Amino acid sequence: MSISALQPHAQTWATTIAEVLATPWPYAAAHASRGPEDCDVTPSRLHPMFHASLDWHSSAHMQWSAITLLHHTALPEGTRDALTAELDSRLTDENGQVEATYLADHPGYERPYGWGWVATLTAGATALAADTAHPLAARARTWATALQPVADQVGDHLIAWLPKLAFPIRHGVHSNTAFGLTLARDAFEALGVDDVVTAIDRAAREFFLPDVDYPSSWEPSGADFLSPALCEADLMRRVLPHQEFGAWLNTFLPVLAEPGERLLQMPVVLDETDGHAVHLHGLALSRAAQLRALAPFLEAPRATAARSAADELVAHASAAISEGDFMSTHWLVSFAVLAALME
């Protein structure tokens, strides 16, 4: 993990986070109304923690980005204060109970992508709270305490859901099983919730261990922000012992990072205002993070190619992270942070 790679971008990214978390509309509530009395989808009422930034999951992971930058970079006082004030207003015990109750009442809501990000946010706040020398540790304890009931509900949902999932979802958008489980596994491992980690490992082995010769030339689809191939490999990197994973990766993606291999190519966005088209900027960033994570398991020429492609993918998407349309800026910082942490 490369914390130092965050600092050159910290001010720009933090400013973007503050701006999008203060942008209430447009908002996609994704609320399934159960009757005429259940049609008030005012974002701050339904989701007092996770309103603004277009949708529930983006609000959650942009708050994770804020906490990550507050924890690991030096920000100007005004920017730091703006982010902490935003988090103080959202991450309260009362708001956490509202969000936990909503998830309990809507067990399929934001599954598994939003679940993974809320768990990740909780783990980030908990890590900052544990860093007692940090000036924001006390405030982070308040945030982590407020988030804990929401993360607990996510953990309960995962344990209940995974045995009922007959097949993984393998496409490159929010419902991708491997990416959501990767986020959740890292978070619950950091939080010390062993039963959730065990359930994820069991499901990952069942779903993905038999896979061989993935057709990476079929990627990407036109709205992907995730590579199904790389998401699967990145999850199994966590689940399998080091040597076993290297052998599995070589059979799953035998041509990874070979010359001309599609997973290293730059995605092209033709309409910067189209919320689905700009997913491809996120694909560049998520590919970069995962290629950096997988490079140590490749032989030297392929490892070098993977790292070089990751750098090019980040550069390719860099303008959209903070300078693009709101359809990009409301979420891309988080994927840029993931890529920087793997640099």
VOGU-3710 file (C-alpha; in Angstrom, 3 decimals, decimal comma):
1> msisalqpha> 0,000/0,000/0,000  1,401/3,379/-1,018  0,060/6,083/1,272  2,578/8,594/-0,089  1,001/8,384/-3,554  -2,106/10,136/-2,185  -0,434/13,385/-1,126  0,165/14,970/-4,567  -3,576/14,754/-5,296  -4,934/15,312/-1,801
11> qtwattiaev> -6,081/18,922/-2,088  -7,720/18,511/-5,495  -9,474/15,293/-4,556  -10,579/16,586/-1,166  -12,093/19,663/-2,789  -14,007/17,467/-5,219  -15,293/15,273/-2,384  -16,536/18,300/-0,454  -18,263/19,667/-3,563  -20,118/16,497/-4,519
21> latpwpyaaa> -21,200/15,712/-0,948  -22,723/19,203/-0,900  -24,582/18,576/-4,189  -28,029/17,227/-3,258  -29,457/16,892/-6,779  -29,669/14,941/-8,969  -30,117/11,923/-6,694  -31,037/8,358/-7,670  -32,755/6,930/-4,616  -33,327/3,404/-6,002
31> hasrgpedcd> -36,159/3,123/-3,470  -38,879/0,573/-4,272  -42,106/2,124/-2,997  -44,454/-0,352/-1,303  -47,593/1,737/-1,565  -48,934/5,274/-1,986  -47,815/6,174/1,536  -44,226/5,175/0,688  -43,452/7,597/-2,125  -41,471/10,272/-0,274
41> vtpsrlhpmf> -37,954/9,617/-1,539  -36,406/12,839/-0,232  -32,749/11,772/-0,017  -31,859/13,290/3,344  -34,967/11,760/4,921  -34,481/8,250/3,565  -30,702/8,309/3,917  -29,431/10,887/6,404  -25,923/9,412/6,175  -25,799/8,685/2,459
51> hasldwhssa> -27,576/11,453/0,585  -26,017/13,662/-2,145  -23,209/12,555/-4,502  -25,950/11,151/-6,822  -26,672/7,898/-4,965  -26,309/5,921/-1,753  -23,199/3,961/-2,652  -21,321/6,928/-4,129  -22,068/8,987/-1,031  -20,686/6,158/1,097
61> hmqwsaitll> -17,478/5,667/-0,820  -16,796/9,360/-1,245  -17,016/9,617/2,553  -14,514/6,753/2,742  -12,281/8,768/0,408  -12,638/11,762/2,699  -11,630/9,736/5,755  -8,712/8,177/3,880  -7,367/11,582/2,879  -7,946/13,027/6,361
71> hhtalpegtr> -6,096/10,082/7,882  -3,129/9,792/5,539  -2,468/13,207/3,964  -1,827/16,766/5,046  -4,711/18,987/3,923  -5,052/22,761/4,210  -7,005/23,744/7,302  -10,047/24,984/5,413  -10,376/21,831/3,348  -9,818/19,613/6,374
81> daltaeldsr> -12,461/21,491/8,342  -14,978/21,292/5,492  -14,602/17,520/5,261  -14,772/16,936/8,999  -17,853/19,148/9,318  -19,553/17,196/6,526  -18,760/13,885/8,208  -19,855/15,219/11,618  -23,250/16,146/10,195  -23,822/12,712/8,646
91> ltdengqvea> -22,106/10,114/10,809  -24,213/10,364/13,958  -25,790/7,643/16,085  -29,299/8,738/15,118  -28,513/8,671/11,398  -26,798/5,313/11,715  -29,921/3,785/13,255  -32,030/5,125/10,387  -29,684/3,591/7,812  -29,418/0,267/9,644
101> tyladhpgye> -33,207/0,041/9,916  -33,591/0,820/6,225  -31,175/-1,977/5,293  -32,952/-4,386/7,639  -36,276/-3,533/5,990  -34,823/-3,703/2,445  -32,429/-6,672/2,515  -31,565/-6,519/-1,190  -30,838/-2,792/-1,235  -27,384/-1,922/-2,644
111> rpygwgwvat> -26,307/-5,572/-2,676  -23,371/-6,216/-2,811  -21,619/-3,050/-4,023  -23,055/-0,592/-1,527  -22,680/-3,162/1,239  -18,989/-3,449/0,508  -18,478/0,286/0,495  -20,329/0,872/3,781  -18,225/-1,824/5,428  -15,121/-0,194/3,933
121> ltagatalaa> -16,192/3,206/5,246  -16,708/1,732/8,709  -13,285/0,089/8,627  -11,707/3,374/7,538  -13,308/5,320/10,375  -12,305/2,597/12,836  -8,691/2,653/11,638  -8,520/6,419/12,058  -10,055/6,137/15,531  -7,398/3,580/16,481
131> dtahplaara> -4,611/5,942/15,413  -4,639/7,697/18,768  -1,836/10,090/17,831  -3,936/11,542/15,016  -5,736/14,803/15,873  -9,001/13,474/14,419  -8,966/10,155/16,305  -11,612/11,219/18,826  -13,972/12,442/16,121  -13,381/9,269/14,147
141> rtwatalqpv> -14,462/7,220/17,168  -17,813/8,995/17,003  -18,064/8,284/13,261  -17,107/4,627/13,666  -19,618/4,127/16,476  -22,373/5,655/14,364  -21,508/3,447/11,390  -21,218/0,204/13,314  -24,931/-0,717/13,274  -24,982/-0,250/9,499
151> adqvgdhlia> -21,918/-2,457/9,044  -23,400/-5,035/11,393  -26,521/-5,183/9,246  -24,390/-5,633/6,133  -22,536/-8,495/7,795  -25,805/-10,185/8,731  -27,085/-9,772/5,187  -23,920/-11,281/3,682  -24,073/-14,352/5,891  -27,750/-14,858/5,035
161> wlpklafpir> -27,395/-14,142/1,300  -24,261/-15,979/0,181  -25,608/-19,533/0,755  -28,626/-18,608/-1,388  -26,580/-17,286/-4,322  -26,534/-20,106/-6,863  -24,161/-18,377/-9,290  -21,929/-15,302/-9,085  -22,742/-12,229/-11,143  -19,843/-11,672/-13,499
171> hgvhsntafg> -20,513/-8,451/-15,412  -18,671/-5,173/-14,898  -21,112/-2,974/-12,970  -22,475/-2,643/-9,435  -23,845/-6,132/-8,912  -20,517/-7,793/-9,734  -20,149/-10,381/-6,996  -16,350/-10,497/-6,781  -15,805/-6,759/-6,347  -18,433/-6,349/-3,641
181> ltlardafea> -17,058/-9,345/-1,765  -13,503/-8,018/-2,077  -14,485/-4,731/-0,446  -16,460/-6,520/2,251  -13,743/-9,083/2,945  -11,030/-6,453/3,481  -13,338/-4,405/5,685  -14,634/-7,206/7,885  -11,152/-8,663/8,225  -9,935/-5,273/9,465
191> lgvddvvtai> -12,932/-5,070/11,807  -12,218/-8,560/13,162  -15,537/-10,081/12,064  -14,293/-13,571/11,290  -17,617/-15,227/10,478  -18,257/-12,849/7,586  -14,730/-13,365/6,223  -15,190/-17,132/6,444  -18,513/-16,944/4,592  -16,940/-14,855/1,816
201> draarefflp> -13,958/-17,190/1,462  -16,246/-20,204/1,234  -18,362/-18,577/-1,460  -15,335/-17,339/-3,421  -13,792/-20,799/-3,545  -17,079/-22,341/-4,636  -17,746/-19,748/-7,321  -14,307/-19,094/-8,769  -11,754/-21,778/-7,931  -12,725/-24,008/-10,910
211> dvdypsswep> -12,403/-21,170/-13,465  -9,797/-21,521/-16,223  -8,948/-19,716/-19,472  -11,065/-16,605/-18,962  -11,804/-14,924/-22,346  -10,397/-11,481/-21,562  -10,739/-10,471/-25,211  -14,499/-10,159/-24,571  -13,989/-7,204/-22,246  -15,081/-4,496/-21,826
221> sgadflspal> -18,786/-3,964/-22,196  -19,903/-0,432/-22,955  -20,885/0,540/-19,389  -18,274/-1,374/-17,383  -16,440/0,300/-14,546  -15,086/-3,046/-13,380  -13,223/-5,801/-15,169  -14,964/-9,065/-14,287  -11,685/-10,911/-14,888  -9,547/-8,692/-12,693
231> ceadlmrrvl> -12,189/-8,454/-9,959  -12,307/-12,224/-9,709  -8,519/-12,490/-9,635  -8,214/-9,735/-7,034  -10,676/-11,506/-4,743  -8,953/-14,875/-5,106  -5,625/-13,166/-4,324  -7,001/-12,639/-0,837  -8,618/-16,049/-0,458  -5,866/-18,406/-1,662
241> phqefgawln> -2,392/-18,897/-0,167  0,316/-17,049/-2,132  1,751/-19,994/-4,061  -1,642/-21,536/-4,752  -2,942/-18,226/-6,046  -0,028/-17,808/-8,452  -0,772/-21,192/-9,992  -4,513/-20,445/-10,161  -3,914/-17,040/-11,806  -1,733/-18,616/-14,476
251> tflpvlaepg> -4,542/-20,977/-15,464  -7,341/-18,418/-15,097  -5,645/-15,599/-17,040  -2,769/-17,278/-18,886  -2,235/-14,315/-21,236  -2,541/-11,529/-18,649  -0,225/-8,641/-19,592  0,998/-10,294/-22,774  1,494/-7,878/-25,729  -1,869/-6,719/-27,070
261> erllqmpvvl> -3,856/-8,190/-24,177  -7,210/-6,397/-23,916  -7,179/-5,811/-20,154  -4,275/-3,377/-20,550  -5,932/-1,213/-23,205  -7,336/2,267/-22,639  -11,172/2,464/-22,448  -12,685/5,169/-24,670  -15,465/7,517/-23,463  -17,407/9,223/-26,252
271> detdghavhl> -19,956/11,168/-24,144  -18,713/12,699/-20,899  -22,244/13,572/-19,754  -23,617/10,028/-20,057  -23,574/8,375/-16,638  -23,112/4,910/-18,151  -20,499/5,889/-20,733  -18,279/7,535/-18,105  -18,199/4,261/-16,227  -15,289/3,524/-18,551
281> hglalsraaq> -13,176/6,133/-16,726  -13,754/4,121/-13,590  -12,794/0,976/-15,494  -9,411/2,518/-16,256  -8,863/3,260/-12,562  -10,129/-0,067/-11,210  -8,042/-1,936/-13,771  -5,013/0,081/-12,675  -5,488/-0,794/-9,006  -5,954/-4,485/-9,749
291> lralapflea> -3,090/-4,737/-12,239  -0,781/-3,247/-9,621  -2,008/-5,783/-7,075  -1,565/-8,719/-9,470  1,798/-7,704/-10,953  3,872/-9,407/-8,214  2,389/-12,750/-9,275  3,513/-12,372/-12,898  6,883/-13,130/-14,449  9,152/-10,155/-15,057
301> prataarsaa> 8,182/-9,051/-18,588  4,463/-9,370/-17,869  4,787/-7,762/-14,445  6,517/-4,755/-15,976  3,853/-4,502/-18,669  1,081/-4,653/-16,069  2,617/-1,866/-13,975  3,268/0,313/-17,020  -0,290/-0,168/-18,240  -1,618/0,730/-14,788
311> delvahasaa> 0,266/4,036/-14,893  -1,107/4,760/-18,359  -4,657/3,894/-17,324  -4,498/6,315/-14,384  -3,135/9,074/-16,614  -5,834/8,317/-19,189  -8,632/8,896/-16,644  -6,987/11,676/-14,631  -8,818/14,661/-16,100  -12,247/13,187/-15,414
321> isegdfmsth> -11,572/12,589/-11,710  -12,013/16,208/-10,649  -12,534/18,199/-13,845  -15,193/16,165/-15,607  -18,962/16,300/-15,601  -20,759/15,546/-12,313  -21,503/12,104/-13,754  -17,768/11,475/-13,304  -16,791/13,635/-10,366  -19,443/12,297/-7,982
331> wlvsfavlaa> -17,570/8,978/-7,694  -14,232/8,726/-9,510  -12,080/10,050/-6,658  -12,703/6,821/-4,760  -11,384/4,694/-7,601  -8,415/7,002/-7,999  -7,680/6,507/-4,302  -7,854/2,720/-4,731  -5,369/2,940/-7,611  -3,037/5,257/-5,693
341> lme> -3,022/2,987/-2,649  -1,745/0,143/-4,842  0,971/2,233/-6,516
//
